Every structure is written in structure tokens, then in C-alpha cells.
Amino acid sequence: QKAEQAAAAAPTVYYSPLTGNVVTQTETKNTVTAVMIENSDFARPQAGLREAGVVFEAIAEAGITRFMALYQEAKPKNIGPIRSARPYYALWALGFDAPYAHVGGSPEALGNIKQWHVKDMNQFAYGSYYHRISSREAPHNVYTSIDKLAAIERLNNWKTSNFTGFARKKPDPAKTPTASTIDFHISSSDFFVHYKYDPTSNSYLRWEGGAPHTDATTGKRLHPNVVIGLVMPYKVESDGYHSAYNTLGSGKAYVFQDGKVTIGTWHKSGRSTNFTFTDAGNPIKLNPGQTWITALGSSGNVSYKP
């Protein structure tokens, strides 16, 4: 009877659908906000990536990668520099039912955003909710905050995001790590990504282009809890410039967490469905915290060492 009383008295614990972190009940209903963030040399270091719950990374154009950062409970006051939309990022935002912040986009992306009914927060339409900083040159100087983007969401009555979050588990750090270093060879060396497993925080310290990847606002290191490489067909569009990823269907997934790797399968069955990850048909459950997802053209772009 005492055990029953204790169970009845225990407070309900709420978890973020985006990160799996413990949050308030209200925060579980927060809208997920997606923001396009630049990654050219002129954009580094970026502001706001450290607070993101999920970050997607892919090549936008001419071998230059770009990020899409997703926020639910976190409310950074400084996010940027913000750049233009691409179709595959819009598809990834749709999987989280997330309003999408960007500065313009490729003609195809802008058409897709309308056609697919993406909750659109284009800076061209909502200029007063973004600002340009004087310490960087255009177009690498557009910034905003979650509070500003939340104001656009309220204007449009986008009150919550209905999506299926990733399957979760408790952290289980490896006693003997089998994947202590990870390398993603994306386009050229300036965009190569390196991670080193940090047992103390059970997370992965991130480098890019051979340098530690830090946050512009705090100077602190980026260190996702989960790193995922998605192998998906990639090509350069007929304009010889923009990227195309075949991001619907399924493919190989490398899931790094706890100092280990699970090689499984990613699935995204439709525009508005989220990614799921399986190993021999069973869900691959992820640690809570930040998940960093990189799209890769082939398994040859991935290497890791114990």
C-alpha cells in the first residue's frame, strides 16, 4: 500500500518530444521552430546552434553545407546567420510540423513551400522580425531570436507542432568505446566534420574544417549527444550549382551514441512524416539531448575508430 501511495504522490515527469529532455508540461506543447543557418566561412562561428534540439546538415550549393536547427523548449536570443531555403530542408521541417524561418530560397524551394503548405516564416514576408548585424557583411548578417519567431507563429495561430518524436532510451556509456572518433567527409576539407567522444559528458565534441566548432554568443564548444549519418542519394541539379537529396524512402543510417555505433536503416515514408531509425526492424532508441543529423552521399563518406 505504501508503494502505491508513493507512486500516486510521485510528480508526473514530462519529456520534450524534440529532445527527450525533462521539461515542463507546457513546454511539451511548444511549437517546434526550424531555422536555416549558414555555414560558409563568412558565417562562422554561428549563433544558436548549441541550443538546438536537432540539427540537420547537408550541402546547399557549390559544396557548401548549411544547417537547419530545430528548437522546442530552448529559446536562444541570438540565432544566425540565417540563409535561404532548399526543398530537402523544407521536407525535414515538415516531419516536425515546424514553422520554417529562412531568407528567401531557391526557386524550387519557394515553390515547394507553397505547394506543400509548409508553415512559412520567410524573412521577405516578415522583415521586422529579423535584423541585420553591422559586424558582418550581407548576406551573412541576418539574425533573429526564438521570441521573434514565436511572435510570427502567434500571428498565424501556429500553436503547437504535431509530430512523432524519436524513440528514446536512457544513456548507457560504453565502458570500452568502439566509436571514439567519427569523420564525415562532406564535399571539401573546409566542410569535413570530425567528432571526438567525451566520456565525461557522454557527448561528441565537434570540429569542422579542422577547427573546433564553437558558439558565437558564448564561445562554448558544440557537443551533440547523438550523431547520425544518413546515407541518401545526392546529386547536383541541372544548374550545376544547387544540391538535390532523395530524402523520401529509406537508406543506411549510422547512429553514434554512448561511444558506440549502430548501423541501421532510416525511414521517411512521406513529406509530413518524421524520420525513424531501425536495426533489424527494431527501433534504434536515442539518448536525450541534442541530435545532429548529417546527410551523406555514400557510406564512403563515413569513417570511425575505437
Number of C-alpha atoms within 10 A of each C-alpha: 6 7 8 9 9 10 11 10 9 9 8 10 9 15 16 22 27 25 24 22 17 16 15 14 13 10 17 20 16 20 22 27 27 32 34 26 32 26 24 17 12 15 20 16 20 23 24 27 26 25 22 27 25 22 24 20 20 24 25 25 16 12 18 19 23 24 24 28 25 27 24 25 25 16 15 18 14 17 26 27 30 30 27 20 27 26 22 20 24 26 24 22 28 26 21 24 24 27 27 26 28 23 22 18 16 14 11 11 19 19 12 17 20 11 9 13 9 19 21 21 23 20 20 11 11 14 11 10 17 21 13 17 13 9 8 13 12 12 14 22 19 23 20 24 18 20 14 13 21 20 13 18 21 11 10 13 9 18 14 18 20 16 17 15 16 21 15 16 12 10 14 12 16 14 10 11 17 15 21 21 20 21 17 21 19 23 17 11 11 17 22 18 21 22 23 19 25 16 15 7 13 20 25 26 20 21 20 18 14 13 12 17 23 22 18 19 15 10 12 12 15 19 25 26 24 22 23 21 24 25 25 21 14 17 14 16 12 9 7 10 13 17 22 19 21 14 25 18 12 18 17 20 26 21 24 27 27 26 25 21 19 15 17 19 22 26 19 19 14 14 16 19 19 20 20 18 26 18 15 9 9 10 15 20 17 24 22 23 21 26 25 22 22 23 23 25 22 16 15 10 16 18 13 17 12 12
